[in-house]
Amino acid sequence: MKKFLLVCLVALVSSTGFAQNSNLQDVIYLKNGSVIRGAIIEQVPGESLKIETRDGNIFVYQMDEISKMTREHNSISSYSGSNRLSAKSAGYAGSIEAGYGIGVSGYGGRFEFDVVNGYQFNPYFYLGFGIGVNVWTNGSDIVTLPFFAHLRANFMDRPVSPFFALSAGYNVSVTSDVKGGFMVEPALGVAFRTSNRNAVTLGIGYSGQRYKEEGYRYYYGYYDETLWISAIRIKVGFTF
C-alpha cells in the first residue's frame, strides 16, 4: 500500500511539473523594441539563436540584436493579445497589390497591379522596389509599366495597424504615341495581419504621373504635349 501511494505521489508531482513547464514560453526582447514569443529550438552560445513561434514561423537572431531573454507564462490571454501577431522584425518581405485609379485630371481611370520586393528593417519600416502594370480605361488602349522605389512605415506593431506608403519612380509607356515619365504615389492604409509574416492591406492614395503625348490632329497637324495626370487610387494587397 505504501509503495502504491509513493508511485501515485511521484506521478502527481511529475504531471504537475509538466503542466507548469508546458505553460511557459521563451520570450526574446529585441533592441529594436520587438517581442518574440515561442520556443527556442537552436542556440549557438555567444552568436545566434533560432526561435519558433506558435504559428510555425521560425526566426534567427544574432545575439547582439537581443536585449534580454526570459521564460514567461503562456496564458491564453497573453498569447491572444497584441504580441500574438506583429510585423516581421527583419528580413526579406514582399507584397502584391491590385486596384483601380479614379481619374481626376488628364486621362480617365486605370486598372493597376503591382509587385514589390524588399527588406523589412524592423516592424515599422520597410523599403523595396517594384514593377507594375497600368491598363487605362479611357478608350485609348494605353498600357504603362511603372518601375518604382517603395517605402512603407507602420504606425503600430499590432494585428491591425495603419500605415503610410510612398512610391516614386518612372512610368514606361508601351503605347507608341505616349511617352512615360516621373511618377509619385503617396497613400494611407490599414494592414490586417493574418500571421507574423502575412497581412491583408487596404489603401487609398494619390497618384501623379507625367506623360508626353505625340500625334497628329487634322486641324492642328503634329503636336507634342506634356501632361500631368492625377488619380485617386484604391488598392487591396497581400504582404508575405
C-alpha positions as CSV (number, residue, x, y, z in Angstrom):
1,M,0.0,0.0,0.0
2,K,2.8,2.4,0.9
3,K,4.5,1.5,-2.4
4,F,1.4,2.3,-4.3
5,L,0.9,5.6,-2.6
6,L,4.6,6.6,-3.3
7,V,4.0,5.8,-7.0
8,C,0.9,7.9,-7.1
9,L,2.7,10.8,-5.4
10,V,5.6,10.7,-7.9
11,A,3.1,10.6,-10.8
12,L,1.2,13.6,-9.4
13,V,4.4,15.7,-8.9
14,S,5.6,14.8,-12.4
15,S,2.4,15.7,-14.1
16,T,2.2,19.0,-12.1
17,G,5.7,19.9,-13.2
18,F,5.0,19.0,-16.8
19,A,1.8,21.2,-16.7
20,Q,3.8,24.1,-15.3
21,N,6.6,23.7,-17.9
22,S,4.1,23.5,-20.8
23,N,2.6,26.7,-19.6
24,L,5.9,28.5,-20.1
25,Q,7.3,30.0,-23.3
26,D,10.5,31.6,-24.4
27,V,10.4,35.3,-24.8
28,I,13.0,37.3,-26.7
29,Y,13.2,41.1,-26.3
30,L,14.9,42.7,-29.2
31,K,16.8,46.0,-29.1
32,N,14.5,47.5,-31.7
33,G,11.5,47.1,-29.4
34,S,10.1,43.9,-30.8
35,V,9.0,41.0,-28.6
36,I,9.1,37.4,-30.0
37,R,7.3,34.6,-28.1
38,G,7.7,30.9,-28.8
39,A,10.2,28.1,-28.3
40,I,14.0,28.4,-28.7
41,I,14.9,25.4,-30.9
42,E,18.6,26.1,-31.5
43,Q,21.2,28.3,-29.9
44,V,24.9,29.0,-30.7
45,P,26.4,30.4,-27.5
46,G,27.5,34.0,-28.0
47,E,26.5,34.1,-31.6
48,S,22.9,33.4,-32.5
49,L,19.6,31.6,-31.7
50,K,16.6,30.3,-33.5
51,I,13.1,30.6,-32.2
52,E,9.9,29.0,-33.5
53,T,6.6,30.9,-32.8
54,R,3.3,29.1,-32.1
55,D,2.0,29.7,-35.6
56,G,5.1,27.9,-37.1
57,N,7.3,30.8,-38.1
58,I,11.0,30.4,-37.5
59,F,13.3,33.4,-36.9
60,V,17.0,33.6,-36.4
61,Y,18.6,36.5,-34.5
62,Q,22.2,37.4,-33.7
63,M,23.0,37.8,-30.0
64,D,23.8,41.5,-30.5
65,E,20.2,42.1,-31.6
66,I,18.8,40.8,-28.3
67,S,18.4,42.9,-25.2
68,K,17.2,40.0,-22.9
69,M,15.6,36.5,-22.9
70,T,13.1,35.2,-20.4
71,R,10.7,32.4,-19.7
72,E,7.2,33.5,-19.1
73,H,3.7,32.1,-18.5
74,N,1.9,31.3,-21.8
75,S,-1.6,32.2,-20.7
76,I,-4.3,32.3,-23.4
77,S,-4.9,36.0,-22.7
78,S,-1.3,36.9,-23.1
79,Y,-1.0,35.0,-26.3
80,S,-4.1,36.4,-27.9
81,G,-3.0,40.0,-27.1
82,S,-1.0,42.4,-29.2
83,N,2.1,40.3,-29.2
84,R,0.4,37.4,-30.9
85,L,0.6,38.9,-34.4
86,S,3.2,41.5,-35.1
87,A,5.0,42.7,-38.2
88,K,8.1,40.7,-39.3
89,S,11.1,42.1,-37.3
90,A,13.7,41.9,-40.1
91,G,14.4,40.2,-43.4
92,Y,13.0,39.8,-46.9
93,A,9.4,40.8,-47.4
94,G,7.2,41.3,-50.5
95,S,3.8,42.3,-51.5
96,I,1.3,42.2,-54.3
97,E,-1.4,44.9,-54.9
98,A,-4.3,45.3,-57.2
99,G,-6.7,48.2,-57.6
100,Y,-8.2,51.0,-59.6
101,G,-7.2,54.6,-60.1
102,I,-10.1,57.0,-60.5
103,G,-9.1,59.8,-62.9
104,V,-9.1,63.3,-61.6
105,S,-7.2,65.2,-64.4
106,G,-5.8,64.1,-67.7
107,Y,-6.8,60.7,-68.8
108,G,-9.5,58.6,-67.2
109,G,-9.2,55.8,-64.8
110,R,-7.0,52.7,-65.0
111,F,-6.6,49.2,-63.5
112,E,-3.4,48.7,-61.6
113,F,-1.3,45.7,-60.5
114,D,2.0,46.0,-58.6
115,V,4.6,43.5,-57.2
116,V,7.1,44.8,-54.7
117,N,10.2,43.0,-53.2
118,G,12.3,44.5,-50.5
119,Y,13.7,44.4,-46.9
120,Q,11.9,44.8,-43.6
121,F,14.3,46.6,-41.3
122,N,12.1,46.4,-38.2
123,P,8.3,46.0,-37.5
124,Y,7.8,49.7,-38.5
125,F,10.0,50.4,-41.6
126,Y,10.1,48.7,-45.0
127,L,11.9,49.6,-48.2
128,G,11.6,47.8,-51.5
129,F,11.5,48.1,-55.3
130,G,8.5,47.3,-57.5
131,I,7.2,46.9,-61.0
132,G,3.6,47.2,-62.1
133,V,1.1,47.2,-65.0
134,N,-1.4,50.0,-65.6
135,V,-4.2,49.5,-68.1
136,W,-6.0,52.7,-68.9
137,T,-9.8,52.6,-69.3
138,N,-10.3,55.9,-71.3
139,G,-10.6,54.1,-74.6
140,S,-7.1,54.9,-75.8
141,D,-5.6,51.4,-75.1
142,I,-2.7,52.9,-73.2
143,V,-0.6,50.5,-71.2
144,T,2.2,51.6,-68.9
145,L,4.8,49.8,-66.8
146,P,5.8,51.7,-63.6
147,F,9.2,51.0,-62.1
148,F,9.5,52.5,-58.6
149,A,11.1,52.5,-55.1
150,H,8.6,51.8,-52.4
151,L,8.7,52.9,-48.7
152,R,6.2,51.8,-46.1
153,A,6.0,52.9,-42.4
154,N,3.7,51.1,-40.0
155,F,2.4,53.3,-37.2
156,M,2.0,50.4,-34.7
157,D,3.2,46.9,-34.2
158,R,-0.2,45.4,-33.8
159,P,-2.5,42.8,-35.5
160,V,-4.3,45.8,-37.1
161,S,-2.0,48.7,-38.0
162,P,-2.4,51.9,-40.0
163,F,0.5,52.7,-42.4
164,F,1.9,55.3,-44.7
165,A,3.3,54.3,-48.1
166,L,5.2,56.2,-50.7
167,S,6.2,55.1,-54.2
168,A,8.3,57.1,-56.6
169,G,9.8,56.2,-59.9
170,Y,9.3,56.2,-63.7
171,N,6.4,55.0,-65.7
172,V,7.3,53.4,-69.1
173,S,4.7,53.5,-71.8
174,V,4.3,50.7,-74.2
175,T,1.9,52.7,-76.4
176,S,3.6,54.3,-79.4
177,D,2.1,57.8,-79.2
178,V,2.5,58.3,-75.5
179,K,5.9,58.5,-73.6
180,G,6.1,57.9,-69.9
181,G,7.6,60.0,-67.2
182,F,8.1,60.6,-63.5
183,M,5.5,59.3,-61.0
184,V,4.9,59.7,-57.3
185,E,2.2,57.9,-55.3
186,P,1.7,58.6,-51.6
187,A,-1.0,56.6,-49.7
188,L,-2.5,55.8,-46.4
189,G,-3.9,52.4,-45.5
190,V,-4.6,49.7,-42.9
191,A,-2.8,46.3,-42.6
192,F,-4.9,43.4,-41.1
193,R,-2.3,40.8,-40.0
194,T,-3.1,37.1,-40.6
195,S,0.2,35.9,-39.3
196,N,3.6,37.3,-38.3
197,R,4.6,37.0,-41.9
198,N,1.4,37.9,-43.8
199,A,-1.2,40.7,-43.8
200,V,-4.1,41.9,-46.0
201,T,-3.8,45.6,-46.8
202,L,-6.3,48.2,-47.9
203,G,-5.1,51.6,-49.0
204,I,-6.2,54.8,-50.6
205,G,-3.9,57.5,-52.0
206,Y,-3.0,60.0,-54.7
207,S,-1.2,59.3,-58.0
208,G,0.6,61.9,-60.0
209,Q,2.2,60.9,-63.3
210,R,3.9,62.9,-66.1
211,Y,3.3,61.9,-69.7
212,K,4.3,63.2,-73.1
213,E,1.8,62.7,-75.9
214,E,2.7,62.9,-79.5
215,G,0.4,62.6,-82.5
216,Y,-1.4,64.2,-85.4
217,R,-4.7,66.2,-85.4
218,Y,-6.5,67.2,-88.5
219,Y,-6.8,70.8,-87.6
220,Y,-3.5,71.3,-85.7
221,G,-1.1,69.0,-87.5
222,Y,1.6,67.3,-85.5
223,Y,1.6,68.1,-81.8
224,D,3.7,67.4,-78.7
225,E,2.0,67.8,-75.3
226,T,3.2,67.2,-71.8
227,L,0.5,66.1,-69.3
228,W,0.4,65.8,-65.6
229,I,-2.2,63.1,-64.8
230,S,-3.8,62.8,-61.4
231,A,-5.8,60.0,-59.9
232,I,-7.2,58.7,-56.6
233,R,-6.0,55.1,-56.1
234,I,-7.8,52.4,-54.1
235,K,-5.9,49.2,-53.7
236,V,-6.1,45.8,-51.9
237,G,-2.9,43.9,-51.3
238,F,-1.2,41.0,-49.6
239,T,2.2,41.0,-47.9
240,F,4.4,38.0,-47.5
